[in-house]
Amino acid sequence: RSWRSRGYCGSLKPPSAHARPLHGASNVLFLPVERRYPAIRIQTRQADSLMDKRLVVAIDSWPSDSTHPLGHYVRTLGTIGDKDTETEVVLIENDINTSPFTPAVHECVPTLPWRVTEEHLAQPGRTDLRHLAVCSVDPPGCKDIDDALHVRPLPNGNYELGVHIADVTNFLRPGSAMDVEAAARATTTYLVQRRIDMLPKPLTEDICSLRGGEERLTFSVLWEVNDNAEIQSTKFTKAVIKSRAALQYAEAQSRIDDPRLQDEITISLRTMNKLAKILRRRRAERGALQLASPEVKFTIDTETHDPLDVGMYQVQEANQMVEEMMLLANVSVAEAIAHHFPSCSLLRRHPVPAPRQFEPILQAAAAVGLTLDVSTSKSLAESLDAAVRPEDPYFNKLVRILSTRCMTQALYFCSGDHAPHEFLHYGLASPIYTHFTSPIRRYADVMVHRLLAAVLQLEPLPETARDREGLRAGADNLNKRHRNAQMAGRASVELHTLIFFKDRTVHADARVTKVKANGLIVFVPKYGIEGPVYLTPRADGNSNTGPSSSSSNTKAAAESAFVLDEKKQTVVSRDGSMRYRVFDPCAVRIHVEEGYGHRRQLVLELISREQLQEAEQMVA
C-alpha cells in the first residue's frame, strides 16, 4: 500500500445546511487539499471546532465494502487561509523536511566567529588568491552566497577568468552526522520569504558564504581565455579569496552601464560581460535553447509579510553574465571528473524530448501560420528566434514558455549507467554537464566537489562513489528532492498570489494558450498565472463549487453554443459573434473564490480589452 506515512493535509467536509449539529464522536469526511486523493472517513469528537482548520489525517485501511478509506486525526496545522498554516501545508504535501537540525549535526559546525587561519593556507593544493579583485553577483537579500567571479588581463594579451565556489566539503566530512542529513535533504528549498536549508545556517550564511570583505575558502576554476572567449588552459584548485564586493544583480548592471565608473571591480564586470556575451552566442550557435518561464517577484510588506505587489521578474545582462560563468565551470568540471572516473561520476543530463512531446506547441504554432522545426535543438532555437509578431511584443516569450513545457526533466545520473552519447544536455546543447557551483544548497554539487578533489589527488575517491548501487540510489534521491523543492517553490508562489488577490479584483492583459469546447485556458503574464475561462455558465453557477450532478447537461449546452476546431485551434460561437484562437490577446478580471471543501482558487473571467488601461497592456 502506498499510503503516505506523513499523512494528508486538508479539512473536514462542511455539513449541509440542514444537517443536525455534531455531538460526541462523529463520523465525518476529510477532504485532502490534493484533489487526486479520495475523501477519508475519520471519527472525531471535535468536528465542530475543527471545521475551519487545516488538519493532517493518516489512512489506516480501506475496507473492500467502503466507498472511502478509513483514517484518523493526526494534528491541527492552523486556521484555513492563514499564511503560515497554508505554507506548512505546502511543505508537508511536497515532503519537505523542516525538522530542526539535531545536536549531532550542529556539533559538526565550526564555532563562530570563524576565520581563515595559517593552517588553512598550508593545506595541500590550497592557493592564496586573496589579491584578486573577486566579487559576487546575486539576487536581492541573498545570504547563502555560493559563487564569486574575477577576471584580469594577462601579459600575453589573454585573460585569466575565475569562478570561485564555496569550499563546503572542507567542513562537510563524508559519513558525518551533518553529511548524512545533507544527503537525505539533498537540496535547499526556496519559498517566498522563507528558506529551508540543507545545511545549518552558521555554514550557509557565514562560514561558507562568500561575503564581501571576508576571507573564505573556495574550490576555484581558473581559465586562460583569449579575447574571443576561447579556452587556452584550465586549472582547478582549492583556494582562499577575499571578495571585494557582494553585489546584487541591479547593482552590477548599474556598474556595467555607467561609463563614469572606472574602478577595478566595474572594469572586470564589463570584461566578464563581454566574454559572457561571446560564450552565450557560441552556445546558441551550437543549438542551446533560450527558453522562458513565467517567473514573478513579490513586493512584501515588512510588517505583515503579506504581498503588496506582484510583477514579472526581469532578467538583465548581469544575470546572464553570471549564468554563463556558472555553465562554463559546470561543463569544465564535468569533463574532468568523467575523464578520470568514467564509471562513477555524478553528471546531469537532459534527454532529447520525444517527438510527441512537441505536439501541443506544433499544433498551436501551425494554427497561427508559424512553423517550428523540432528536428534538433539548433533548428528549434532558430525557429524560436524567428517566432515574432510585430503587433504583439510578448508573443515570442509566450512561444518560448509553451516550448519549455514540452521539455523532459533534467536528471542526475551515474556515468556508468549510460553510454557517453546519452550524457547530452539537450537544452544547453552540451555533450556533458554536471552541477558544481552551488554546494551550499545542493548535495549533488557536494558529491561533485569530492570527485574533483579526488581527481586532483587532494582527497581519496569517496566510498559512496565506489558503490554503484549506492550512487544510483543517491542520484534518485537527488532527483526526487529537487523535484519536490521545485513544486514547493511553485506552490508557495501560488499561495502568495492567492493572498495578494484575496481582497482585490484586478483587470489584466492575458493570452490564450489553449482552446476548449466550453472555454479557454489563458495565461496572465504580469502575475505568472494560468487558468480556465469559461465561455458558457457552469451548471452549478460557480467555477469551483465541487462536483455537479448536471455535468452532462453543461457539456451539452457548451457544445451547442460553441464549435471547437482543434486543427485551427479556434473556438467560435454558433452565431459567429465570438471567436477565440490560440495566442490571441484577451483581458480578464481576476478575483478569489472560496470553493468546495475550503479550496480557495483564482477565478478568471473574460472582459473587454477596452477596459484595460494603456499601462496594463502587456509588453515583452
C-alpha positions, 0 to 999 in steps of 0.5 A: 500500500502506498499510503503516505506515512506523513499523512494528508493535509486538508479539512473536514467536509462542511455539513449541509445546511440542514444537517443536525449539529455534531455531538460526541464522536462523529463520523465525518469526511476529510477532504485532502487539499490534493484533489487526486486523493479520495475523501477519508472517513475519520471519527472525531469528537471535535468536528465542530471546532475543527471545521475551519482548520487545516488538519493532517489525517493518516489512512489506516485501511480501506475496507473492500465494502467502503466507498472511502478509506478509513483514517484518523486525526493526526494534528491541527496545522492552523486556521484555513487561509492563514499564511503560515498554516497554508505554507506548512501545508505546502511543505508537508504535501511536497515532503519537505523536511523542516525538522530542526537540525539535531545536536549531532549535526550542529556539533559538526559546525565550526564555532563562530566567529570563524576565520581563515587561519595559517593552517588553512593556507598550508593545506595541500593544493590550497592557493592564496588568491586573496589579491584578486579583485573577486566579487559576487553577483546575486539576487536581492537579500541573498545570504547563502552566497555560493559563487564569486567571479574575477577576471584580469588581463594577462601579459600575453594579451589573454585573460585569466577568468575565475569562478570561485565556489564555496569550499563546503566539503572542507567542513562537510566530512563524508559519513558525518552526522551533518553529511548524512542529513545533507544527503537525505535533504539533498537540496535547499528549498526556496519559498517566498520569504522563507528558506529551508536549508540543507545545511545549518545556517552558521555554514550557509550564511557565514562560514561558507558564504562568500561575503564581501570583505571576508576571507573564505575558502573556495574550490576555484576554476581558473581559465586562460581565455583569449579575447574571443572567449576561447579556452587556452588552459584550465586549472582547478584548485582549492583556494582562499579569496577575499571578495571585494564586493557582494553585489546584487544583480541591479547593482552590477548592471548599474556598474556595467552601464555607467561609463563614469565608473572606472574602478577595478571591480566595474572594469572586470564586470564589463570584461566578464560581460563581454566574454559572457556575451561571446560564450552565450552566442557560441552556445546558441550557435551550437543549438542551446535553447533560450527558453522562458518561464513565467517567473514573478517577484513579490513586493512584501510588506515588512510588517505583515509579510503579506504581498503588496505587489506582484510583477514579472521578474526581469532578467538583465545582462548581469544575470546572464553574465553570471549564468554563463560563468556558472555553465562554463565551470559546470561543463569544465568540471564535468569533463574532468571528473568523467575523464578520470572516473568514467564509471562513477561520476555524478553528471546531469543530463537532459534527454532529447524530448520525444517527438510527441512531446512537441505536439501541443506547441506544433499544433498551436504554432501551425494554427497561427501560420508559424512553423517550428522545426523540432528536428534538433535543438539548433533548428528549434532555437532558430525557429524560436528566434524567428517566432515574432509578431510585430503587433504583439511584443510578448508573443515570442516569450509566450512561444518560448514558455509553451516550448519549455513545457514540452521539455523532459526533466533534467536528471542526475545520473551515474556515468556508468549507467549510460553510454557517453552519447546519452550524457547530452544536455539537450537544452544547453546543447552540451555533450556533458554537464554536471552541477558544481557551483552551488554546494551550499544548497545542493548535495549533488554539487557536494558529491561533485566537489569530492570527485574533483578533489579526488581527481586532483589527488587532494582527497581519496575517491569517496566510498559512496562513489565506489558503490554503484548501487549506492550512487544510483540510489543517491542520484534518485534521491537527488532527483526526487528532492529537487523535484519536490523543492521545485513544486514547493517553490511553485506552490508557495508562489501560488499561495502568495498570489492567492493572498495578494488577490484575496481582497482585490479584483484586478483587470489584466492583459492575458493570452490564450494558450489553449482552446476548449469546447466550453472555454479557454485556458489563458495565461496572465503574464504580469502575475505568472498565472494560468487558468480556465475561462469559461465561455458558457455558465457552469451548471452549478453557477460557480467555477469551483463549487465541487462536483455537479450532478448536471455535468452532462447537461453543461457539456451539452449546452457548451457544445451547442453554443460553441464549435471547437476546431482543434486543427485551427485551434479556434473556438467560435460561437454558433452565431459567429459573434465570438471567436477565440484562437490560440495566442490571441490577446484577451483581458480578464478580471481576476478575483478569489473564490472560496470553493468546495471543501475550503479550496480557495482558487483564482477565478478568471473571467473574460472582459473587454480589452477596452477596459484595460488601461494603456499601462496594463497592456502587456509588453515583452 
